[in-house]
């Protein structure tokens, strides 16, 4: 007997699960209200700014970790996208705080509605939110180009992510290749930048997967590697460019962006 059938056949269990979801909704509404208060305090210059920023990030991370378990994967995706914004935007000034408020408002609309939107609607909601600081240099225009970065957290990811955001790209970050495939199907990125050595399968293997999925087969991929020995060049999909770490990487990276979205 499936677990779903068990729930339907056991009214006590169904009632417990329903109560848990109600409690989750109320708890999430409270957390979003705390973020509202922290944003308002920052805008008004009240209290310790660093503590307010940490509180916002802590609440968003908690929301991200619990939303999918209670039937709200889009809220989890919104929280994930907001964390990407935190990483690529740097300091949260007044303009950035208004951007953060937009993410929080979208989460609240979903949780108040009590129903997770479908995947197509979810993608539109996320792509409609700000993804870069408003201080982007005016002459660097890349339209609505989305870049999916697949790298472990670290200095290199932070530097590349902020560079991309400064050019005006929408930056989406995945720490492993399974998460990258899921995000790719929702966000439909035009550009994918991936390290070779990621898990649970390599960046080269992920490039092959992305090339076979309708939502991502159009993407141009930069595969970042330390050595030619890491990559079987003959078996890479046609839209993959190999960027080698070292003294020439910055130039290769910029040329790749110029060829695939940076005007």
SEBA-445193 format. One record per residue (C-alpha): residue in one letter; residue number from 1; x, y, z. Coordinates in Angstrom, 2 decimals. Layout:
N
{node "A", NUM, {X, Y, Z}}
...
This chain:
263
{node "X", 1, {0.00, 0.00, 0.00}}
{node "X", 2, {1.42, 3.43, -0.93}}
{node "X", 3, {2.04, 6.12, 1.68}}
{node "X", 4, {-0.56, 8.31, -0.07}}
{node "X", 5, {-3.18, 5.57, 0.33}}
{node "X", 6, {-2.21, 5.25, 3.97}}
{node "X", 7, {-2.87, 8.95, 4.50}}
{node "X", 8, {-6.28, 8.72, 2.85}}
{node "X", 9, {-7.19, 5.61, 4.86}}
{node "X", 10, {-6.05, 7.01, 8.20}}
{node "X", 11, {-8.11, 10.10, 9.13}}
{node "X", 12, {-5.98, 10.72, 12.22}}
{node "X", 13, {-2.78, 10.86, 10.13}}
{node "X", 14, {-4.47, 13.09, 7.54}}
{node "X", 15, {-5.57, 15.45, 10.31}}
{node "X", 16, {-2.04, 15.56, 11.76}}
{node "X", 17, {-0.55, 16.38, 8.35}}
{node "X", 18, {-3.17, 19.06, 7.74}}
{node "X", 19, {-2.43, 20.61, 11.14}}
{node "X", 20, {1.32, 20.53, 10.37}}
{node "X", 21, {0.77, 22.37, 7.10}}
{node "X", 22, {-1.37, 25.01, 8.79}}
{node "X", 23, {1.36, 25.46, 11.41}}
{node "X", 24, {3.97, 25.72, 8.66}}
{node "X", 25, {1.98, 28.41, 6.84}}
{node "X", 26, {1.58, 30.42, 10.03}}
{node "X", 27, {5.26, 30.02, 10.94}}
{node "X", 28, {6.36, 31.12, 7.46}}
{node "X", 29, {4.06, 34.15, 7.60}}
{node "X", 30, {5.72, 35.07, 10.92}}
{node "X", 31, {9.21, 34.68, 9.43}}
{node "X", 32, {8.31, 36.83, 6.43}}
{node "X", 33, {6.95, 39.47, 8.83}}
{node "X", 34, {10.29, 39.41, 10.69}}
{node "X", 35, {12.09, 40.01, 7.40}}
{node "X", 36, {9.72, 42.94, 6.72}}
{node "X", 37, {10.63, 44.41, 10.10}}
{node "X", 38, {14.37, 43.98, 9.52}}
{node "X", 39, {14.13, 45.64, 6.08}}
{node "X", 40, {12.15, 48.54, 7.56}}
{node "X", 41, {14.70, 48.97, 10.34}}
{node "X", 42, {17.56, 49.05, 7.82}}
{node "X", 43, {15.79, 51.61, 5.65}}
{node "X", 44, {15.07, 53.80, 8.69}}
{node "X", 45, {18.56, 53.39, 10.15}}
{node "X", 46, {17.27, 51.83, 13.37}}
{node "X", 47, {19.36, 49.36, 15.38}}
{node "X", 48, {22.43, 47.34, 14.35}}
{node "X", 49, {22.54, 47.07, 10.54}}
{node "X", 50, {24.76, 43.98, 10.50}}
{node "X", 51, {22.42, 42.11, 12.83}}
{node "X", 52, {19.40, 43.03, 10.70}}
{node "X", 53, {21.12, 41.74, 7.53}}
{node "X", 54, {22.10, 38.50, 9.26}}
{node "X", 55, {18.50, 38.07, 10.47}}
{node "X", 56, {17.17, 38.52, 6.93}}
{node "X", 57, {19.61, 35.96, 5.53}}
{node "X", 58, {18.92, 33.51, 8.35}}
{node "X", 59, {15.15, 33.69, 7.86}}
{node "X", 60, {15.44, 33.29, 4.08}}
{node "X", 61, {17.71, 30.26, 4.50}}
{node "X", 62, {15.27, 28.66, 6.96}}
{node "X", 63, {12.34, 29.27, 4.61}}
{node "X", 64, {14.28, 27.72, 1.72}}
{node "X", 65, {15.03, 24.58, 3.71}}
{node "X", 66, {11.46, 23.83, 4.81}}
{node "X", 67, {9.15, 25.03, 2.02}}
{node "X", 68, {9.39, 22.05, -0.32}}
{node "X", 69, {8.65, 19.59, 2.48}}
{node "X", 70, {5.26, 21.23, 3.03}}
{node "X", 71, {4.21, 21.50, -0.61}}
{node "X", 72, {5.63, 24.92, -1.54}}
{node "X", 73, {8.66, 24.26, -3.80}}
{node "X", 74, {8.23, 27.63, -5.52}}
{node "X", 75, {8.80, 29.42, -2.21}}
{node "X", 76, {11.95, 27.34, -1.82}}
{node "X", 77, {13.03, 28.40, -5.32}}
{node "X", 78, {12.31, 32.06, -4.56}}
{node "X", 79, {14.38, 31.82, -1.38}}
{node "X", 80, {17.17, 30.13, -3.36}}
{node "X", 81, {17.09, 32.92, -5.96}}
{node "X", 82, {17.16, 35.53, -3.20}}
{node "X", 83, {20.26, 33.89, -1.70}}
{node "X", 84, {21.86, 34.07, -5.16}}
{node "X", 85, {20.99, 37.78, -5.19}}
{node "X", 86, {22.64, 38.24, -1.77}}
{node "X", 87, {25.83, 36.59, -3.03}}
{node "X", 88, {26.11, 38.56, -6.27}}
{node "X", 89, {24.83, 41.96, -5.08}}
{node "X", 90, {27.38, 42.46, -2.31}}
{node "X", 91, {26.32, 45.10, 0.23}}
{node "X", 92, {22.59, 45.64, 0.73}}
{node "X", 93, {21.97, 49.34, 0.15}}
{node "X", 94, {18.60, 51.04, -0.16}}
{node "X", 95, {17.98, 49.90, -3.77}}
{node "X", 96, {18.92, 46.31, -2.95}}
{node "X", 97, {16.61, 46.27, 0.09}}
{node "X", 98, {13.68, 47.26, -2.11}}
{node "X", 99, {14.62, 44.34, -4.38}}
{node "X", 100, {14.69, 41.97, -1.39}}
{node "X", 101, {11.24, 43.23, -0.39}}
{node "X", 102, {9.89, 42.21, -3.80}}
{node "X", 103, {11.09, 38.62, -3.25}}
{node "X", 104, {9.50, 38.56, 0.20}}
{node "X", 105, {6.21, 39.93, -1.19}}
{node "X", 106, {6.06, 37.18, -3.84}}
{node "X", 107, {6.67, 34.52, -1.19}}
{node "X", 108, {3.91, 36.00, 0.95}}
{node "X", 109, {1.44, 36.01, -1.95}}
{node "X", 110, {2.03, 32.27, -2.47}}
{node "X", 111, {1.87, 31.30, 1.19}}
{node "X", 112, {-1.25, 33.42, 1.75}}
{node "X", 113, {-2.89, 31.82, -1.28}}
{node "X", 114, {-2.17, 28.42, 0.25}}
{node "X", 115, {-1.30, 26.72, -3.03}}
{node "X", 116, {1.95, 26.25, -4.90}}
{node "X", 117, {1.87, 27.59, -8.50}}
{node "X", 118, {2.60, 25.30, -11.44}}
{node "X", 119, {6.12, 25.10, -12.87}}
{node "X", 120, {5.50, 27.49, -15.78}}
{node "X", 121, {3.99, 30.14, -13.49}}
{node "X", 122, {6.80, 29.62, -10.97}}
{node "X", 123, {9.41, 30.25, -13.68}}
{node "X", 124, {7.66, 33.47, -14.72}}
{node "X", 125, {7.49, 34.69, -11.12}}
{node "X", 126, {11.19, 34.06, -10.51}}
{node "X", 127, {12.36, 35.47, -13.85}}
{node "X", 128, {10.26, 38.58, -13.21}}
{node "X", 129, {12.16, 39.46, -10.04}}
{node "X", 130, {15.31, 41.64, -9.92}}
{node "X", 131, {18.56, 39.74, -10.18}}
{node "X", 132, {21.29, 42.37, -10.15}}
{node "X", 133, {22.26, 45.59, -8.38}}
{node "X", 134, {20.71, 48.71, -9.90}}
{node "X", 135, {24.17, 50.27, -10.12}}
{node "X", 136, {24.98, 48.19, -13.21}}
{node "X", 137, {26.94, 50.24, -15.74}}
{node "X", 138, {24.46, 51.56, -18.31}}
{node "X", 139, {26.45, 50.68, -21.44}}
{node "X", 140, {26.74, 47.01, -20.48}}
{node "X", 141, {23.39, 45.62, -21.55}}
{node "X", 142, {22.66, 41.92, -21.81}}
{node "X", 143, {18.85, 42.01, -21.87}}
{node "X", 144, {17.26, 39.25, -19.81}}
{node "X", 145, {20.12, 36.78, -20.21}}
{node "X", 146, {20.20, 34.17, -17.43}}
{node "X", 147, {23.47, 32.54, -16.39}}
{node "X", 148, {23.45, 29.30, -14.40}}
{node "X", 149, {26.65, 28.87, -12.37}}
{node "X", 150, {27.51, 25.37, -11.14}}
{node "X", 151, {30.29, 25.70, -8.58}}
{node "X", 152, {30.99, 24.96, -4.95}}
{node "X", 153, {30.85, 27.94, -2.60}}
{node "X", 154, {34.18, 29.76, -2.53}}
{node "X", 155, {36.18, 32.79, -3.61}}
{node "X", 156, {36.13, 31.93, -7.32}}
{node "X", 157, {32.35, 31.54, -7.38}}
{node "X", 158, {31.85, 34.83, -5.54}}
{node "X", 159, {34.19, 36.71, -7.89}}
{node "X", 160, {32.64, 35.28, -11.07}}
{node "X", 161, {29.09, 35.71, -9.75}}
{node "X", 162, {29.58, 39.37, -8.85}}
{node "X", 163, {31.32, 40.02, -12.17}}
{node "X", 164, {28.37, 38.53, -14.04}}
{node "X", 165, {25.88, 40.54, -11.98}}
{node "X", 166, {27.87, 43.73, -12.63}}
{node "X", 167, {27.48, 43.10, -16.38}}
{node "X", 168, {23.72, 42.80, -15.92}}
{node "X", 169, {23.22, 39.04, -16.18}}
{node "X", 170, {20.63, 37.25, -14.05}}
{node "X", 171, {22.76, 34.84, -12.00}}
{node "X", 172, {21.40, 31.53, -10.71}}
{node "X", 173, {23.73, 29.37, -8.60}}
{node "X", 174, {23.80, 25.60, -8.08}}
{node "X", 175, {26.30, 23.77, -5.87}}
{node "X", 176, {25.94, 20.38, -7.56}}
{node "X", 177, {24.93, 19.02, -10.94}}
{node "X", 178, {21.60, 17.52, -9.84}}
{node "X", 179, {20.46, 20.87, -8.50}}
{node "X", 180, {21.75, 22.48, -11.72}}
{node "X", 181, {19.59, 20.26, -13.92}}
{node "X", 182, {16.51, 21.06, -11.82}}
{node "X", 183, {17.22, 24.80, -11.93}}
{node "X", 184, {17.99, 24.63, -15.64}}
{node "X", 185, {14.58, 23.14, -16.42}}
{node "X", 186, {12.83, 25.97, -14.55}}
{node "X", 187, {15.06, 28.95, -15.37}}
{node "X", 188, {16.01, 27.97, -18.97}}
{node "X", 189, {19.40, 29.72, -18.87}}
{node "X", 190, {21.03, 31.05, -22.02}}
{node "X", 191, {24.49, 30.51, -20.52}}
{node "X", 192, {25.83, 27.82, -18.16}}
{node "X", 193, {29.21, 28.15, -16.43}}
{node "X", 194, {30.32, 25.01, -14.64}}
{node "X", 195, {33.42, 23.73, -12.91}}
{node "X", 196, {34.68, 20.39, -14.17}}
{node "X", 197, {34.99, 18.84, -10.73}}
{node "X", 198, {31.49, 19.01, -9.26}}
{node "X", 199, {29.27, 16.27, -7.88}}
{node "X", 200, {27.54, 13.85, -8.17}}
{node "X", 201, {28.62, 13.82, -11.84}}
{node "X", 202, {31.20, 15.99, -13.59}}
{node "X", 203, {30.66, 19.27, -15.38}}
{node "X", 204, {31.39, 17.55, -18.70}}
{node "X", 205, {28.75, 14.89, -18.00}}
{node "X", 206, {26.29, 17.59, -16.98}}
{node "X", 207, {26.95, 19.40, -20.27}}
{node "X", 208, {25.83, 16.26, -22.09}}
{node "X", 209, {22.66, 16.09, -19.98}}
{node "X", 210, {21.87, 19.77, -20.57}}
{node "X", 211, {22.35, 19.32, -24.32}}
{node "X", 212, {19.72, 16.57, -24.33}}
{node "X", 213, {17.03, 18.46, -22.38}}
{node "X", 214, {14.69, 20.69, -24.36}}
{node "X", 215, {14.69, 23.46, -21.74}}
{node "X", 216, {18.51, 23.77, -21.77}}
{node "X", 217, {19.71, 22.45, -25.13}}
{node "X", 218, {20.00, 26.01, -26.47}}
{node "X", 219, {22.42, 27.07, -23.71}}
{node "X", 220, {26.05, 27.92, -24.37}}
{node "X", 221, {28.26, 26.25, -21.77}}
{node "X", 222, {31.64, 27.30, -20.36}}
{node "X", 223, {33.39, 24.31, -18.77}}
{node "X", 224, {36.08, 25.50, -16.35}}
{node "X", 225, {38.93, 23.06, -15.86}}
{node "X", 226, {42.51, 23.05, -14.61}}
{node "X", 227, {43.91, 20.71, -17.25}}
{node "X", 228, {43.18, 19.39, -20.75}}
{node "X", 229, {43.65, 15.92, -19.29}}
{node "X", 230, {40.38, 16.38, -17.35}}
{node "X", 231, {38.23, 16.67, -20.47}}
{node "X", 232, {37.50, 14.38, -23.40}}
{node "X", 233, {37.16, 17.20, -25.93}}
{node "X", 234, {35.94, 14.92, -28.71}}
{node "X", 235, {32.83, 13.92, -26.75}}
{node "X", 236, {31.69, 17.36, -25.61}}
{node "X", 237, {28.45, 18.78, -27.04}}
{node "X", 238, {28.94, 21.40, -29.77}}
{node "X", 239, {27.92, 24.40, -27.60}}
{node "X", 240, {30.60, 23.77, -24.95}}
{node "X", 241, {33.64, 26.02, -24.61}}
{node "X", 242, {36.52, 24.93, -22.37}}
{node "X", 243, {38.05, 27.60, -20.13}}
{node "X", 244, {41.33, 26.73, -18.46}}
{node "X", 245, {42.24, 28.03, -15.01}}
{node "X", 246, {45.43, 30.06, -15.01}}
{node "X", 247, {46.83, 33.36, -16.28}}
{node "X", 248, {44.68, 33.35, -19.45}}
{node "X", 249, {41.36, 32.46, -17.78}}
{node "X", 250, {40.16, 36.05, -17.32}}
{node "X", 251, {40.59, 36.75, -21.02}}
{node "X", 252, {38.92, 33.47, -22.02}}
{node "X", 253, {36.05, 34.19, -19.63}}
{node "X", 254, {35.49, 37.70, -20.99}}
{node "X", 255, {35.65, 36.50, -24.61}}
{node "X", 256, {33.11, 33.79, -23.84}}
{node "X", 257, {30.71, 36.35, -22.36}}
{node "X", 258, {31.28, 38.69, -25.29}}
{node "X", 259, {30.45, 35.91, -27.75}}
{node "X", 260, {27.39, 34.75, -25.81}}
{node "X", 261, {25.46, 37.71, -24.47}}
{node "X", 262, {27.63, 40.64, -23.42}}
{node "X", 263, {27.11, 43.60, -25.75}}
